[in-house]
Amino acid sequence: MKEVQLKDAKATLSAAVDRAVAGEPTVITRHGRKEAVLVSFEEWTRVSRVPSFADLLLAFPGEPDDIPERRRKPARALRKVRS
């Protein structure tokens, strides 16, 4: 992953975008600190997608028998609240 200072990234933005589209992200630094990463839109779309809970369940690699039976008993007794 290439690392460039902000001032250099401004001067060579077109080349940095070309590298990102080609699959090589660029880390942009300011005063020696990593501040941003330039990636392709395709890569950003891929990593920014958060799977739904249903997608995660459907991706479970095991068999239905691998999941233990759910206990129907409450985990703890409920307390009465005084009014």
CNS distance restraints for C-alpha pairs under 8 A (distance, minus, plus):
assign (resid   1 and name CA) (resid  24 and name CA) 6.22 0.50 0.50
assign (resid   1 and name CA) (resid  25 and name CA) 5.72 0.50 0.50
assign (resid   1 and name CA) (resid  26 and name CA) 5.90 0.50 0.50
assign (resid   1 and name CA) (resid  27 and name CA) 7.03 0.50 0.50
assign (resid   2 and name CA) (resid  24 and name CA) 7.50 0.50 0.50
assign (resid   2 and name CA) (resid  25 and name CA) 6.79 0.50 0.50
assign (resid   2 and name CA) (resid  26 and name CA) 4.90 0.50 0.50
assign (resid   2 and name CA) (resid  27 and name CA) 6.13 0.50 0.50
assign (resid   3 and name CA) (resid  26 and name CA) 5.66 0.50 0.50
assign (resid   3 and name CA) (resid  27 and name CA) 4.55 0.50 0.50
assign (resid   3 and name CA) (resid  28 and name CA) 5.93 0.50 0.50
assign (resid   3 and name CA) (resid  29 and name CA) 7.12 0.50 0.50
assign (resid   4 and name CA) (resid   8 and name CA) 6.30 0.50 0.50
assign (resid   4 and name CA) (resid   9 and name CA) 6.13 0.50 0.50
assign (resid   4 and name CA) (resid  26 and name CA) 7.14 0.50 0.50
assign (resid   4 and name CA) (resid  27 and name CA) 6.26 0.50 0.50
assign (resid   4 and name CA) (resid  28 and name CA) 5.15 0.50 0.50
assign (resid   4 and name CA) (resid  29 and name CA) 6.08 0.50 0.50
assign (resid   5 and name CA) (resid   9 and name CA) 6.14 0.50 0.50
assign (resid   5 and name CA) (resid  28 and name CA) 5.57 0.50 0.50
assign (resid   5 and name CA) (resid  29 and name CA) 4.70 0.50 0.50
assign (resid   5 and name CA) (resid  30 and name CA) 5.91 0.50 0.50
assign (resid   5 and name CA) (resid  31 and name CA) 7.85 0.50 0.50
assign (resid   5 and name CA) (resid  32 and name CA) 7.71 0.50 0.50
assign (resid   6 and name CA) (resid  10 and name CA) 6.22 0.50 0.50
assign (resid   6 and name CA) (resid  28 and name CA) 5.69 0.50 0.50
assign (resid   6 and name CA) (resid  29 and name CA) 5.68 0.50 0.50
assign (resid   6 and name CA) (resid  30 and name CA) 5.65 0.50 0.50
assign (resid   7 and name CA) (resid  11 and name CA) 6.55 0.50 0.50
assign (resid   8 and name CA) (resid  12 and name CA) 6.16 0.50 0.50
assign (resid   9 and name CA) (resid  13 and name CA) 5.29 0.50 0.50
assign (resid   9 and name CA) (resid  16 and name CA) 7.07 0.50 0.50
assign (resid   9 and name CA) (resid  28 and name CA) 7.00 0.50 0.50
assign (resid  12 and name CA) (resid  16 and name CA) 6.32 0.50 0.50
assign (resid  13 and name CA) (resid  17 and name CA) 6.12 0.50 0.50
assign (resid  14 and name CA) (resid  18 and name CA) 6.24 0.50 0.50
assign (resid  15 and name CA) (resid  19 and name CA) 6.24 0.50 0.50
assign (resid  16 and name CA) (resid  20 and name CA) 6.21 0.50 0.50
assign (resid  16 and name CA) (resid  26 and name CA) 6.69 0.50 0.50
assign (resid  16 and name CA) (resid  38 and name CA) 7.57 0.50 0.50
assign (resid  17 and name CA) (resid  21 and name CA) 6.16 0.50 0.50
assign (resid  17 and name CA) (resid  38 and name CA) 7.36 0.50 0.50
assign (resid  17 and name CA) (resid  39 and name CA) 7.69 0.50 0.50
assign (resid  17 and name CA) (resid  40 and name CA) 7.39 0.50 0.50
assign (resid  18 and name CA) (resid  22 and name CA) 6.21 0.50 0.50
assign (resid  19 and name CA) (resid  23 and name CA) 6.38 0.50 0.50
assign (resid  19 and name CA) (resid  24 and name CA) 5.17 0.50 0.50
assign (resid  19 and name CA) (resid  25 and name CA) 6.80 0.50 0.50
assign (resid  19 and name CA) (resid  26 and name CA) 7.72 0.50 0.50
assign (resid  20 and name CA) (resid  24 and name CA) 4.82 0.50 0.50
assign (resid  20 and name CA) (resid  25 and name CA) 4.87 0.50 0.50
assign (resid  20 and name CA) (resid  26 and name CA) 6.86 0.50 0.50
assign (resid  20 and name CA) (resid  38 and name CA) 6.46 0.50 0.50
assign (resid  20 and name CA) (resid  39 and name CA) 4.81 0.50 0.50
assign (resid  20 and name CA) (resid  40 and name CA) 4.90 0.50 0.50
assign (resid  21 and name CA) (resid  39 and name CA) 7.13 0.50 0.50
assign (resid  21 and name CA) (resid  40 and name CA) 4.80 0.50 0.50
assign (resid  21 and name CA) (resid  41 and name CA) 7.75 0.50 0.50
assign (resid  22 and name CA) (resid  40 and name CA) 7.90 0.50 0.50
assign (resid  23 and name CA) (resid  39 and name CA) 7.51 0.50 0.50
assign (resid  23 and name CA) (resid  40 and name CA) 7.03 0.50 0.50
assign (resid  24 and name CA) (resid  39 and name CA) 7.32 0.50 0.50
assign (resid  25 and name CA) (resid  37 and name CA) 6.61 0.50 0.50
assign (resid  25 and name CA) (resid  38 and name CA) 5.53 0.50 0.50
assign (resid  25 and name CA) (resid  39 and name CA) 4.81 0.50 0.50
assign (resid  25 and name CA) (resid  40 and name CA) 7.55 0.50 0.50
assign (resid  26 and name CA) (resid  37 and name CA) 5.55 0.50 0.50
assign (resid  26 and name CA) (resid  38 and name CA) 5.09 0.50 0.50
assign (resid  26 and name CA) (resid  39 and name CA) 6.87 0.50 0.50
assign (resid  27 and name CA) (resid  34 and name CA) 6.68 0.50 0.50
assign (resid  27 and name CA) (resid  35 and name CA) 7.54 0.50 0.50
assign (resid  27 and name CA) (resid  36 and name CA) 5.90 0.50 0.50
assign (resid  27 and name CA) (resid  37 and name CA) 4.46 0.50 0.50
assign (resid  27 and name CA) (resid  38 and name CA) 6.43 0.50 0.50
assign (resid  28 and name CA) (resid  34 and name CA) 6.04 0.50 0.50
assign (resid  28 and name CA) (resid  35 and name CA) 5.86 0.50 0.50
assign (resid  28 and name CA) (resid  36 and name CA) 5.16 0.50 0.50
assign (resid  28 and name CA) (resid  37 and name CA) 5.90 0.50 0.50
assign (resid  28 and name CA) (resid  38 and name CA) 7.47 0.50 0.50
assign (resid  29 and name CA) (resid  33 and name CA) 5.17 0.50 0.50
assign (resid  29 and name CA) (resid  34 and name CA) 4.37 0.50 0.50
assign (resid  29 and name CA) (resid  35 and name CA) 5.25 0.50 0.50
assign (resid  29 and name CA) (resid  36 and name CA) 6.98 0.50 0.50
assign (resid  30 and name CA) (resid  34 and name CA) 6.60 0.50 0.50
assign (resid  30 and name CA) (resid  35 and name CA) 6.36 0.50 0.50
assign (resid  39 and name CA) (resid  43 and name CA) 6.32 0.50 0.50
assign (resid  39 and name CA) (resid  44 and name CA) 6.44 0.50 0.50
assign (resid  40 and name CA) (resid  44 and name CA) 6.25 0.50 0.50
assign (resid  41 and name CA) (resid  45 and name CA) 6.03 0.50 0.50
assign (resid  42 and name CA) (resid  46 and name CA) 6.27 0.50 0.50
assign (resid  43 and name CA) (resid  47 and name CA) 6.27 0.50 0.50
assign (resid  44 and name CA) (resid  48 and name CA) 5.83 0.50 0.50
assign (resid  45 and name CA) (resid  49 and name CA) 6.24 0.50 0.50
assign (resid  51 and name CA) (resid  55 and name CA) 5.88 0.50 0.50
assign (resid  51 and name CA) (resid  56 and name CA) 6.60 0.50 0.50
assign (resid  52 and name CA) (resid  56 and name CA) 6.44 0.50 0.50
assign (resid  53 and name CA) (resid  57 and name CA) 6.24 0.50 0.50
assign (resid  54 and name CA) (resid  58 and name CA) 6.09 0.50 0.50
assign (resid  55 and name CA) (resid  59 and name CA) 6.15 0.50 0.50
assign (resid  56 and name CA) (resid  60 and name CA) 6.55 0.50 0.50
assign (resid  62 and name CA) (resid  66 and name CA) 6.14 0.50 0.50
assign (resid  63 and name CA) (resid  67 and name CA) 7.66 0.50 0.50
